[in-house]
Structures are given as structure tokens and as C-alpha cells.
Amino acid sequence: MAAPVAPRRGVGRRPGAPDTRGEIVAAARREFAAKGFDNTSLREVARSAGVDPALVHHYFSDKQDLFLAAMNLPFDPRTVLPPALQGPVDGVGERLVGTVLQIWDDPALRPALLTVVRSALGNEGTAHLLRDGFLRLVIEQIAALPGISNPQHRGSLAGSQIIGLIVARYVVGLEPIASMPAVRLAALVGPTIERYLFDDLG
């Protein structure tokens, strides 16, 4: 009598694991936090989650998509920032700051954003994700600006200004920044962003 054939395991899914996507995201968060964006591969994430690598590609088109899911960000900088960066160079800083403030002032988005920032302030792993992953995506958009030199250096300076503004307005509640109309605040901070992006920094 032939031996009974074991039931075939579903491709890439552990038995009894209904939230495969969630397990992939959790594994990605661990891998990105431990190894950084560059040193994390989709295959390693799949191995950590106990799934077939093809299943990671089923849920996420590329590593950037997976990273954004791991960060639990409610917006994608690759689609939100380009419209602000298009158009005349003069005023790009004001448009960029205005876009960031518009996102943060949305009551549907702010709780998730505050969770990310507060976690980054108190957790090196999350700070590593924000610094080496999210800011990379932002700098990639800035690097596409015409005439910009040394985008990594300039983008980091601009990013530091925007992060400081976010913390002052939304985390600390520093007045008058916290209650200032977004349009006014963008007009005040925008020229500083442009100086970082285009002026001679010495």
C-alpha cells in the first residue's frame, strides 16, 4: 500500500497565517531597522517572514513600496512631492514647505505621522528607518531639480529644516509656529530651503 501523500503547502504561506501581508511588513520593519535600506533585500525579508519571495513581489512592486509600508506612512513622497518641485525654481522652497504642512494639517493623516516621528525620537531603529530610508526618497525627488549640485548634502540640509519645523509645530507645539497659518509659515521658511538648495554654501 502506497504511503499517504502529505497535503501540499500553499506557495509562500505558512499554515494558519491569515495576515501574510502583515507578517511581511513586520519582517521588513525588523530587517530595515537592523540593516538599513541598502543592505536589506526582498529575499531576506521573505526568509524572515517565512514566505516565498514571490509572495513579497505579489504584495509590493519594489523595495521602496515595501519600505513605505514598513514605515506605516499615510502618504507616498514619490507622488506627493514632485508637483511641489515642478515649475519655476524661484518659490520651490515655499511650495515644498506648503505641501508638507498641508499633509501634516490633514486631521486624517496627522495621528499616523505623529506616531512615526515620536517613535523616531525615542527609538534608534525607527530613527534609522526615517534617516536612511524615508529621507532618501525625499532627496531623490530634490535631486531631480534642474541645476542642483551635491543633492545629498543639500537635500540633507533642507530635510533637517523641514524636520525641525515639523517637530516644533506638531510635536512640541512651539508658538507662534504651532498656530501660524500654513501659508504664512511656508512663505517664511521657504527662502531658507531655497538657500540650502541653490546658494553657495561655502
N, C-alpha and C positions, 0 to 999 in steps of 0.2 A: 504494500500500500504506500502510495506516494506521501511524502511529508506535507503537511498543510502549508500553504503559501501565506507568508505574513502579509497583512494588508499594506498596500503601498502608501508611503508617506507623501503627503502633498508637497509639491515642489516649493522649497524655501520657507515653509511654515512649520513651526513646532506644533505638535498636537496640543490642543486645548489653549491656544493663544489667539484669542479673537481680535486683539488690537495689535496686529502685526506692524502697522504703520507707526503706532505709538512706541512700540519696542525699538523700532529702527531709529526714531527720533531720539529716544532716551540713550541708546547706544552711541549715536552720533554726538550727542552733547558730551558724553564722557570722553570720547575719542578726541574731539576738537579741543576740549578743555585741557586734556593731558598732553596732546601732541601739537596743537596748533593747526591752522588751516592747511598749510603747505604739506605737512607731514602726515596728514590723515587721508587715507584712501577709502573709496566706497567699498572696496573689498574687505578692508579691515573693519569697517562699520558693520558690514553684513556678518562677518565672523563673530563680532562682539554681540550682535543681536541674535545670532543663531539661525540666520536665514540664508537663502541662496542669494548671491549677488544680483541675479536678475530681478529679484523682487525689490531690491533697493531702486533699481532703474525703473521699475514699474510705478513706484510712487513718486520718484523725484527725477527730473530730467538731467540734473547735473549736481556737482558737489555744492555749488552756490545755493541751489534750491534747498538742498538738504541742510546746509548751514543756517539759512534763514529760518527754517522750521525748527532747528535746534535752539536758535536764539529766541524763538517764540515772539518774533516781531510782527506787529499787525500791519506792516507795510513793506514794500519791496523798494529799496533805494534805487534799483536799476530802472524802475519805471517812474518813480516819483520825482527824482532829481533832474533827469535830462531836460524836461520842459523849462525848469528854472535856469538851467545853464545855457540854454539856447538863446539866440538873439544877441544884441549888442553887448560887448564886453563891459561897457560903462553901465553900471547898475546891476551887474550879475551878483554882486555880494548881497545887495538888498533883496533881490529875487530869491536867492538861496536861503537867506535867513527867514524871509517871509514864508517860504514853503515849509521850512522846519517848524516854525511857530504855528502855522496852520494845522499841521499834523498833530502837534502837541496840544493845541487848544481844542481839538475834537474830543468831546467827553466820552465817545465810544472807544477811542484809541488810547487815551491817557493812562488808564489803570495798567494796561499791559506794558506800556512804555516805562512807567514808574517802577514796575516790578523789575524790569531788566536793569535800569540804571541803579536802583538801590541795591540790587544783588551784586552788580559790578563794583559798587563802592565798598562792599564788605566781603567780597569773595574773589580771590585771585583767579580762580578758574573761569568765572564769568567775566572778570575784567580782561582776561586773556582772550576770550571769545570776542569781546567788544573791540579790543585794541587790534588784534591781528586778523580778525575776520570781517567784522562789520565796517570798520574804518577803511579796510582795503577796498571794499565795494564802493564806498564814497569817494575815495581817492582815485579809483579807476574812472569815475564819472568826471572828476575835476581834471584829470589828465587829458581828457578829450577836448578841453577848451583850447581854442586857437592861440598860439603864441606863448603858451605857458612852458616855463622851463623848470626842471627839477620838481616834477609834480609830487613826488613822495615827501620831500621836505616842505614844500609849500602847502600841500594838502594836509599834512600833519598839523601845521600851524593854524590853518583855517579850522580844522577839526577841533583843536584844543579850544579855540574861541567859542565855537558853537556848543561844545560840551559844557564849558563853563557857564555859558548863558542858560542852558537847559537846567543845570543844577541850581543856579541862582534863582531862576524864575519858578521852577516847578517842584524842586525838592526842598530847598531852603526857604523859599518864599521871601527873598530879599527885595525890599521896597526901595525905590519905586519900580524896579524891574518887574516884580510879580504882577502888579496891577496896570502896568503901562499898556496902552493899546498896541497890538502886534504890529500894525502898520508903522507906528512911531518908532518902536523898538527896532524894527528891521531897517528903517532909514538911518538910525543912529549907529547900528553895529555894521551895516553893510559895507561902508567905506573901509573899515578895518579889515574885513575879509578880503576886499579887493587889494589892499596894500600887501597883505600876505601873499596873494596870488600873483601879483604883477609887478610890484615895485622892486627896486634894487634893495636887497636885504643886507648888503654889505658882506 
